[in-house]
Amino acid sequence: MIEQGPAASADVAVIGAGPCGLFQVFELGLQGMSSLLFDSQARTGGQCRQLYPDKPIYDIPGLPRIDADRLIANLEEQIEPFKPQRVLNQEVVAIKRLDKGEGFQLTTHTGAVYRVRFVVVATGAGAMTPVPLRIPGIEQFLGRSLFYHVEEPRRHQGRRVAVLGGGDSALDWALALQSLAAEVVLVHRSSRLRAAPDTVNRYVALCERGEAQMLQGQVTAYAQDEHGELNALKVQCADGVVRRLDVDDVLVFFGMSPDIRSLRDWQLAMERFQVRVQPDTLETSAEGIFAIGDCNHYPGKRKLILCGFHEAALAAFAIGERAREREIPLEYTTTSPTLHRRLGVAAT
């Protein structure tokens, strides 16, 4: 059988396009190294965009407060000088070591093949997939009236929206859509909501004023109109009554399910569910493969975005020195002509 040629190549593959993966691209760019940026989702941002895009983050140095979505947008802008090749909506399913010194061949779930010299795993808790609404047949409405995330809020303008879930994402979007949608109803199996207390209080206040609704119960079935479109949900409520809820759109926020099977398949040494790394280089048990962010483990590890940024810098220096086979002198973006040239900025 003739082996398929690579779709693209670069110095480094960064697997995972969350905040740490994006910053890894930046740090590699400072070292003069090109990147292929992979993610199983259709957009960059990881959990920041999937779970809490409008939530403020308070512990990013120099930024007293920044929304998660804005942080991702800033990181995207920051890496732009280095023109990374983005491979989105593609899950890396295989990493094959080539002959010594030739790096690695990566294969995605679609069969596309890529070639790189080094690999950085930045998958966070793993490839994230939404926990589905488990009602037979309802997936036929996916993308029309059933959604697991909100890409364009105005898509729901003037429509009757049911928001399923009781966490931060569900409450945040129920609040955000209240002024756009014709009607918003939050459906949660419990009376106890798991979102931030201020968010819960704001939504409860809307319900008390009759500007929003909340049902305690579980969706058990759906109904269709004469054209076969979704137009109602049946909710088994806590009081034992089955209620019909007329809807146009259903937004499901039951959380994200991490999948770490790929990490195990790549035969990296693990510490429980994290990849074991050297804390000074972030290299895994496999030479040439590094891991940063929430997916890794070393003594004293803290799962914070700012710690992942630090790890990205250390990994970039380690990769740069491995590639050049010499120690890299420390340069500063404030004064280095080399870094200014790579960043495309004029020296001051």
C-alpha positions as CSV (number, residue, x, y, z in Angstrom):
1,M,0.0,0.0,0.0
2,I,1.3,3.5,-0.9
3,E,1.5,5.7,2.2
4,Q,-0.4,9.0,2.0
5,G,1.9,12.0,1.8
6,P,1.6,14.7,4.5
7,A,-1.1,17.3,4.2
8,A,1.2,19.9,5.8
9,S,4.4,20.0,7.8
10,A,5.9,22.3,10.5
11,D,8.5,22.4,13.2
12,V,6.0,21.6,16.0
13,A,2.5,20.2,16.3
14,V,0.6,21.8,19.1
15,I,-2.4,19.5,20.0
16,G,-5.1,21.6,21.7
17,A,-6.0,25.2,20.9
18,G,-7.1,26.3,24.3
19,P,-5.3,29.3,26.0
20,C,-2.2,27.3,26.8
21,G,-1.9,25.8,23.3
22,L,-2.3,29.3,21.7
23,F,0.4,30.7,23.9
24,Q,2.6,27.8,23.1
25,V,2.4,28.8,19.4
26,F,3.5,32.3,20.5
27,E,6.5,31.1,22.5
28,L,7.6,28.7,19.7
29,G,7.3,31.6,17.3
30,L,9.7,33.7,19.4
31,Q,12.1,30.8,19.0
32,G,11.7,30.9,15.2
33,M,9.8,27.7,15.0
34,S,6.6,27.1,12.9
35,S,3.5,25.4,14.3
36,L,0.6,23.3,13.3
37,L,-2.3,23.9,15.7
38,F,-4.8,21.1,16.1
39,D,-8.1,21.0,17.9
40,S,-11.1,18.6,17.8
41,Q,-13.5,21.5,18.1
42,A,-14.4,23.8,15.2
43,R,-13.1,26.9,17.0
44,T,-10.0,27.7,19.1
45,G,-10.4,28.5,22.8
46,G,-11.0,25.1,24.5
47,Q,-13.1,25.2,27.7
48,C,-12.8,29.0,27.9
49,R,-15.0,29.4,24.9
50,Q,-17.0,26.2,25.3
51,L,-18.0,26.5,28.9
52,Y,-17.6,30.0,30.2
53,P,-16.9,32.6,27.4
54,D,-18.5,35.5,29.3
55,K,-17.0,34.6,32.7
56,P,-14.4,37.0,34.1
57,I,-10.9,35.8,34.8
58,Y,-9.0,37.7,37.5
59,D,-5.6,36.0,37.8
60,I,-3.9,36.7,34.4
61,P,-0.9,38.9,35.1
62,G,-1.3,42.5,34.0
63,L,-5.1,42.0,33.3
64,P,-7.1,42.8,36.5
65,R,-10.2,41.3,34.8
66,I,-10.8,39.8,31.4
67,D,-13.6,37.7,30.0
68,A,-12.6,34.3,28.8
69,D,-13.7,34.9,25.2
70,R,-11.7,38.2,25.1
71,L,-8.6,36.4,26.5
72,I,-8.8,33.9,23.6
73,A,-9.3,36.7,21.1
74,N,-6.2,38.5,22.5
75,L,-4.1,35.3,22.3
76,E,-5.3,34.8,18.7
77,E,-4.1,38.3,17.9
78,Q,-0.8,37.7,19.7
79,I,0.1,34.6,17.6
80,E,-0.9,36.2,14.3
81,P,2.7,37.3,13.4
82,F,3.8,33.7,13.3
83,K,1.0,32.5,10.9
84,P,0.3,29.1,12.5
85,Q,-1.5,26.5,10.3
86,R,-4.8,25.8,12.1
87,V,-6.2,22.3,11.8
88,L,-9.6,22.6,13.5
89,N,-12.4,20.1,13.8
90,Q,-9.8,17.4,13.5
91,E,-8.9,15.0,16.3
92,V,-5.3,13.6,16.3
93,V,-5.7,9.9,16.7
94,A,-2.2,8.6,16.0
95,I,1.4,9.8,16.6
96,K,4.0,7.7,14.8
97,R,7.7,8.2,15.4
98,L,9.7,8.4,12.2
99,D,13.3,7.3,11.7
100,K,15.6,8.9,14.2
101,G,15.9,12.6,13.7
102,E,13.0,12.9,11.3
103,G,10.3,13.6,13.9
104,F,6.8,12.4,13.9
105,Q,3.8,11.7,11.7
106,L,0.4,12.6,13.0
107,T,-2.9,11.2,11.7
108,T,-6.3,12.8,12.3
109,H,-9.7,11.0,12.5
110,T,-10.3,11.9,8.8
111,G,-7.1,10.2,7.7
112,A,-5.2,13.4,7.0
113,V,-1.5,13.0,7.7
114,Y,0.9,15.7,9.0
115,R,4.7,15.7,9.6
116,V,6.5,17.6,12.4
117,R,9.8,17.5,14.3
118,F,8.3,17.9,17.8
119,V,4.9,17.5,19.5
120,V,3.4,19.5,22.3
121,V,0.2,18.1,23.9
122,A,-2.0,20.8,25.3
123,T,-5.3,19.0,25.4
124,G,-6.4,20.1,28.9
125,A,-8.7,17.5,30.4
126,G,-8.8,15.7,27.0
127,A,-10.8,16.1,23.8
128,M,-14.1,17.7,25.0
129,T,-17.5,16.6,23.7
130,P,-20.8,17.9,25.0
131,V,-22.8,15.6,27.2
132,P,-25.9,14.9,24.9
133,L,-29.6,15.1,25.6
134,R,-30.4,11.4,25.6
135,I,-33.8,11.2,23.9
136,P,-34.0,8.9,20.9
137,G,-34.3,10.8,17.6
138,I,-33.8,14.3,18.9
139,E,-30.3,14.5,17.3
140,Q,-32.0,14.9,13.9
141,F,-32.6,18.5,14.9
142,L,-28.9,19.3,15.7
143,G,-27.9,22.6,14.2
144,R,-31.5,23.5,13.4
145,S,-33.3,23.7,16.7
146,L,-31.0,21.7,19.0
147,F,-27.7,23.2,20.1
148,Y,-24.9,22.4,22.5
149,H,-23.2,25.8,22.3
150,V,-24.1,29.3,21.1
151,E,-22.1,30.6,18.2
152,E,-24.4,33.5,17.3
153,P,-26.8,34.7,19.9
154,R,-29.0,36.6,17.4
155,R,-29.8,33.2,15.8
156,H,-32.3,32.8,18.7
157,Q,-33.8,36.3,18.5
158,G,-37.6,36.3,18.7
159,R,-37.7,32.5,19.4
160,R,-39.0,30.4,22.3
161,V,-35.9,29.0,23.9
162,A,-35.5,26.2,26.4
163,V,-32.2,26.1,28.2
164,L,-31.4,22.7,29.8
165,G,-28.9,22.6,32.6
166,G,-28.1,24.2,36.0
167,G,-24.5,25.2,35.8
168,D,-22.7,28.4,34.8
169,S,-23.1,27.9,31.0
170,A,-26.8,27.3,31.3
171,L,-27.5,30.3,33.5
172,D,-25.2,32.6,31.6
173,W,-26.9,31.9,28.3
174,A,-30.4,32.0,29.9
175,L,-29.6,35.5,31.1
176,A,-27.8,36.6,27.9
177,L,-30.7,35.5,25.7
178,Q,-33.5,36.8,27.9
179,S,-33.5,40.2,26.1
180,L,-33.3,38.6,22.6
181,A,-35.6,35.6,22.7
182,A,-39.3,35.8,22.7
183,E,-39.3,33.5,25.8
184,V,-36.6,31.8,27.9
185,V,-37.3,28.8,30.1
186,L,-34.6,27.1,32.2
187,V,-35.1,23.4,32.8
188,H,-33.1,21.7,35.5
189,R,-33.6,18.4,37.2
190,S,-32.9,19.9,40.7
191,S,-33.9,22.9,42.6
192,R,-30.2,23.5,43.4
193,L,-28.5,25.4,40.7
194,R,-24.7,25.0,40.4
195,A,-23.9,28.4,38.9
196,A,-22.3,31.4,40.6
197,P,-24.6,32.7,43.3
198,D,-24.8,36.2,41.7
199,T,-25.8,34.6,38.4
200,V,-28.5,32.5,40.1
201,N,-29.9,35.5,42.0
202,R,-30.2,37.5,38.8
203,Y,-32.1,34.7,37.0
204,V,-34.4,34.1,40.0
205,A,-35.1,37.8,40.1
206,L,-36.2,37.7,36.4
207,C,-38.5,34.7,37.1
208,E,-40.0,36.6,40.1
209,R,-40.8,39.5,37.8
210,G,-42.3,37.2,35.2
211,E,-39.6,38.0,32.6
212,A,-38.2,34.4,32.5
213,Q,-39.3,30.9,33.7
214,M,-37.8,27.9,35.4
215,L,-39.0,24.3,35.5
216,Q,-37.7,21.7,37.8
217,G,-37.8,18.4,36.0
218,Q,-36.3,16.3,33.2
219,V,-37.1,16.3,29.5
220,T,-38.5,12.9,28.5
221,A,-39.7,13.4,25.0
222,Y,-40.3,15.9,22.2
223,A,-43.0,16.7,19.7
224,Q,-42.9,17.8,16.1
225,D,-45.2,20.1,14.0
226,E,-46.8,19.1,10.6
227,H,-43.5,19.9,8.8
228,G,-41.5,17.6,11.0
229,E,-39.8,20.3,12.9
230,L,-39.2,20.3,16.7
231,N,-41.9,22.4,18.4
232,A,-42.3,21.1,22.0
233,L,-40.6,19.2,24.8
234,K,-42.3,17.0,27.4
235,V,-41.0,17.6,30.9
236,Q,-41.5,15.2,33.8
237,C,-41.6,17.8,36.6
238,A,-40.7,17.3,40.2
239,D,-44.4,17.5,41.3
240,G,-45.1,14.4,39.2
241,V,-46.9,16.3,36.4
242,V,-45.8,16.0,32.8
243,R,-45.9,19.4,31.2
244,R,-45.7,20.4,27.5
245,L,-43.2,23.1,26.8
246,D,-43.6,24.8,23.4
247,V,-40.2,25.7,22.0
248,D,-38.4,26.7,18.8
249,D,-34.8,26.2,20.1
250,V,-33.3,23.9,22.7
251,L,-29.9,24.7,24.2
252,V,-28.3,21.9,26.1
253,F,-25.6,22.6,28.7
254,F,-25.1,19.4,30.6
255,G,-21.3,19.9,30.6
256,M,-18.4,18.6,28.6
257,S,-17.2,15.0,28.7
258,P,-13.3,14.7,28.5
259,D,-11.9,11.8,26.5
260,I,-8.2,10.9,27.4
261,R,-8.1,7.7,25.3
262,S,-5.8,9.3,22.8
263,L,-3.2,10.1,25.6
264,R,-3.2,6.4,26.6
265,D,-3.0,5.3,22.9
266,W,0.1,7.4,22.4
267,Q,1.7,5.3,25.2
268,L,2.9,8.2,27.3
269,A,3.7,7.6,31.0
270,M,0.7,8.7,33.0
271,E,0.1,9.8,36.6
272,R,-3.5,8.8,37.1
273,F,-5.2,10.8,34.3
274,Q,-2.4,13.2,33.5
275,V,0.8,12.9,31.4
276,R,3.9,12.7,33.5
277,V,6.5,15.4,32.5
278,Q,9.9,16.7,33.5
279,P,9.2,20.0,35.3
280,D,12.2,21.8,33.8
281,T,11.5,20.9,30.1
282,L,7.9,19.6,30.1
283,E,9.1,16.6,28.1
284,T,7.1,13.4,28.5
285,S,8.4,9.9,28.7
286,A,8.6,9.9,24.9
287,E,11.5,11.9,23.6
288,G,10.4,14.8,21.5
289,I,6.9,14.9,22.9
290,F,6.1,17.6,25.4
291,A,2.9,18.3,27.4
292,I,1.7,21.6,29.0
293,G,-1.4,22.8,30.8
294,D,-4.0,20.7,32.6
295,C,-3.1,17.5,30.8
296,N,0.3,17.2,32.5
297,H,1.6,16.3,36.0
298,Y,4.7,17.0,37.9
299,P,5.4,17.6,41.7
300,G,3.8,20.8,42.8
301,K,1.6,21.1,39.7
302,R,-1.2,23.7,39.8
303,K,-4.0,23.7,37.2
304,L,-4.0,27.4,36.4
305,I,-3.9,29.1,33.1
306,L,-1.0,31.3,34.2
307,C,1.0,28.2,35.1
308,G,0.3,26.8,31.7
309,F,1.7,30.0,30.1
310,H,4.9,29.5,32.2
311,E,5.1,25.9,31.0
312,A,4.7,27.0,27.4
313,A,7.8,29.2,27.7
314,L,9.9,26.4,29.3
315,A,8.8,23.9,26.6
316,A,9.6,26.3,23.8
317,F,13.1,26.9,25.1
318,A,13.6,23.1,25.5
319,I,12.4,22.4,22.0
320,G,14.5,25.2,20.5
321,E,17.6,24.0,22.2
322,R,16.9,20.4,21.1
323,A,16.4,21.5,17.6
324,R,19.6,23.6,17.5
325,E,21.6,21.2,19.6
326,R,22.9,24.1,21.7
327,E,21.8,26.4,24.6
328,I,19.7,29.3,23.5
329,P,20.7,32.7,24.9
330,L,18.0,34.6,26.7
331,E,16.6,37.5,24.8
332,Y,13.9,40.0,25.7
333,T,11.0,41.2,23.5
334,T,11.7,44.7,24.7
335,T,15.2,44.9,23.3
336,S,16.0,42.0,21.0
337,P,16.2,42.9,17.2
338,T,15.8,39.2,16.4
339,L,12.6,38.9,18.4
340,H,11.3,42.2,16.9
341,R,11.9,40.9,13.4
342,R,10.0,37.7,14.2
343,L,7.2,39.7,15.7
344,G,7.1,42.0,12.8
345,V,7.5,45.1,14.9
346,A,9.8,48.1,14.5
347,A,12.5,48.5,17.1
348,T,12.0,51.4,19.5
